[in-house]
Amino acid sequence: MLNGRSHPNRFFRGFVGNPRSVGAVLPASSSLSRAVAAATAACAGPTDPEPCPLVELGAGTGALTESIRGMRPVLVERDEAFAAVLHKRFPELEIRIQCATDALRNLQEPVGVVSSIPLLNNPQSAELKRTLEQCFAEGRVRFLVLYSYGLADPCGETSLPRGRRAARVWRSMPPASVWVYQPACAMARGAPIHCSPSPSA
Ligand SMILES: C[S@@+](CC[C@H](N)C(=O)[O-])C[C@H]1O[C@@H](n2cnc3c(N)ncnc32)[C@H](O)[C@@H]1O
């Protein structure tokens, strides 16, 4: 079976062409992908009779997608060459060649979000964070799982629900943390998540 390491050349060429957008020299490691998948499954609630759809932002060549494909995420990737790889690897999944902020603004129903779009040194990260804040406030995003190579909470200065470090992954180059954002009421009760939008958020 293919995994993310089967596409490092394609990924590396993408990085050389647009380093700030791609944000990493290598795709996510399998350890990191598994940690993200575990955090996502915990948020999505495997026993939820009505799980909300899942959207993966910045799917790249699918290193992370491989671990969550059973949850049938909609894949959003703005790089056309990466999207072509995704089409080949995941013919059963819906793939949108689109900017993540547009995808979030056009959400038709509440979703869970997994993102690997770089938030450090990315000129678009402020806009992406603003859009996520709005989506959380309106209840259109029920939870967000992302990974970061930095030490601090990458969304610490936003109005998103307080971030929880779900895992530290040392088998990653560089080592990474998996962060989960979901409303406090959902965390207290555990997944599945059925929160109304917070009026103050
Ligand atoms: C660090 S790579 C992660 C790729 C893959 N998910 C992984 O974990 O290996 C970030 C990906 O996000 C994509 N990306 C960056 N900004 C984006 C945006 N605004 N909208 C959609 N995709 C974006 C890049 O093209 C790249 O494929």
PDBQT file of the ligand as one rigid body, heavy atoms in Angstrom, charges set to zero:
ROOT
HETATM    1  C1  LIG A 301       2.760  20.795   5.591  1.00  0.00    +0.000 C 
HETATM    2  S1  LIG A 301       1.911  20.357   4.083  1.00  0.00    +0.000 S 
HETATM    3  C2  LIG A 301       0.991  18.980   4.708  1.00  0.00    +0.000 C 
HETATM    4  C3  LIG A 301       0.677  17.934   3.702  1.00  0.00    +0.000 C 
HETATM    5  C4  LIG A 301       0.075  16.660   4.268  1.00  0.00    +0.000 C 
HETATM    6  N1  LIG A 301      -1.234  16.904   4.848  1.00  0.00    +0.000 N 
HETATM    7  C5  LIG A 301       0.975  16.073   5.320  1.00  0.00    +0.000 C 
HETATM    8  O1  LIG A 301       0.599  16.119   6.489  1.00  0.00    +0.000 OA
HETATM    9  O2  LIG A 301       2.043  15.617   4.967  1.00  0.00    +0.000 OA
HETATM   10  C6  LIG A 301       0.714  21.673   3.939  1.00  0.00    +0.000 C 
HETATM   11  C7  LIG A 301      -0.232  21.550   2.749  1.00  0.00    +0.000 C 
HETATM   12  O3  LIG A 301      -1.196  22.601   2.833  1.00  0.00    +0.000 OA
HETATM   13  C8  LIG A 301      -1.412  23.136   1.528  1.00  0.00    +0.000 C 
HETATM   14  N2  LIG A 301      -1.915  24.511   1.707  1.00  0.00    +0.000 N 
HETATM   15  C9  LIG A 301      -1.245  25.571   2.236  1.00  0.00    +0.000 A 
HETATM   16  N3  LIG A 301      -2.043  26.631   2.293  1.00  0.00    +0.000 NA
HETATM   17  C10 LIG A 301      -3.259  26.245   1.812  1.00  0.00    +0.000 A 
HETATM   18  C11 LIG A 301      -4.508  26.913   1.636  1.00  0.00    +0.000 A 
HETATM   19  N4  LIG A 301      -4.677  28.196   1.974  1.00  0.00    +0.000 N 
HETATM   20  N5  LIG A 301      -5.547  26.209   1.127  1.00  0.00    +0.000 NA
HETATM   21  C12 LIG A 301      -5.399  24.903   0.780  1.00  0.00    +0.000 A 
HETATM   22  N6  LIG A 301      -4.241  24.217   0.923  1.00  0.00    +0.000 NA
HETATM   23  C13 LIG A 301      -3.185  24.878   1.435  1.00  0.00    +0.000 A 
HETATM   24  C14 LIG A 301      -0.053  23.056   0.860  1.00  0.00    +0.000 C 
HETATM   25  O4  LIG A 301      -0.181  23.079  -0.557  1.00  0.00    +0.000 OA
HETATM   26  C15 LIG A 301       0.452  21.705   1.389  1.00  0.00    +0.000 C 
HETATM   27  O5  LIG A 301       0.031  20.661   0.568  1.00  0.00    +0.000 OA
ENDROOT
TORSDOF 0
